[in-house]
Amino acid sequence: KQEVTQIPAALSVPEGENLVLNCSFTDSAIYNLQWFRQDPGKGLTSLLLIQSSQREQTSGRLNASLDKSSGRSTLYIAASQPGDSATYLCAATSGGGSEKLVFGKGTKLTVNP
Amino acid sequence: GAGVSQSPSNKVTEKGKDVELRCDPISGHTALYWYRQSLGQGLEFLIYFQGNSAPDKSGLPSDRFSAERTGGSVSTLTIQRTQQEDSAVYLCASSLAQGIRDTQYFGPGTRLTVL
């Protein structure tokens, strides 16, 4: 059974700092891993999707890496801005032919001006 | 184009009543998912549709929960005889083709409160 853990649960940083959010998963037989952003009272916005054959994906100031062998993924945010404040969720496919995503509980990021 | 829409945005009901939650996916998206997000919990998968069929219903918590999708588009999640533990935000997502192979696009959710 796939389990996804995100550490830390909350993170507060000053504006301009580079930061890393961590995600770990127990079943390495994933199809892909996805990072989402959730703003208060809103749905999720997809940030990056990494296929199992890939090691990383980049979009603007965001870079996500995937290490299947160790069951880890990281989301790197460069030059953080107050507008980056949100909850970041990691989700891994559950394996075994299932079509569902298993989500972590998220990291709540606050970027202070 | 329009994103995933859900209605109502908020629903308050009394224990024991039935509720229906609606999801309109992005036009042309064949895969549709329902999730539940409870206070302090992560997102919990409920059910997956490919077209009108539901190959994975494994996340439905009890037989009080059911969902259908008609015309390969709109989906309705029905909760019968609601309980207080059903209070949560119910999120719908759609993707273009074969489910997990594509990015999922989420709606804003329906906040359900059972008194």
Boltz contact constraints between the chains, C-beta under 6 A:
constraints:
  - contact:
      token1: [A, 31]
      token2: [B, 100]
      max_distance: 6.0
  - contact:
      token1: [A, 42]
      token2: [B, 108]
      max_distance: 6.0
  - contact:
      token1: [A, 43]
      token2: [B, 91]
      max_distance: 6.0
  - contact:
      token1: [A, 43]
      token2: [B, 106]
      max_distance: 6.0
  - contact:
      token1: [A, 43]
      token2: [B, 107]
      max_distance: 6.0
  - contact:
      token1: [A, 43]
      token2: [B, 108]
      max_distance: 6.0
  - contact:
      token1: [A, 43]
      token2: [B, 109]
      max_distance: 6.0
  - contact:
      token1: [A, 44]
      token2: [B, 106]
      max_distance: 6.0
  - contact:
      token1: [A, 46]
      token2: [B, 103]
      max_distance: 6.0
  - contact:
      token1: [A, 49]
      token2: [B, 103]
      max_distance: 6.0
  - contact:
      token1: [A, 93]
      token2: [B, 100]
      max_distance: 6.0
  - contact:
      token1: [A, 99]
      token2: [B, 48]
      max_distance: 6.0
  - contact:
      token1: [A, 99]
      token2: [B, 56]
      max_distance: 6.0
  - contact:
      token1: [A, 99]
      token2: [B, 99]
      max_distance: 6.0
  - contact:
      token1: [A, 99]
      token2: [B, 100]
      max_distance: 6.0
  - contact:
      token1: [A, 100]
      token2: [B, 45]
      max_distance: 6.0
  - contact:
      token1: [A, 103]
      token2: [B, 42]
      max_distance: 6.0
  - contact:
      token1: [A, 103]
      token2: [B, 43]
      max_distance: 6.0
  - contact:
      token1: [A, 105]
      token2: [B, 42]
      max_distance: 6.0
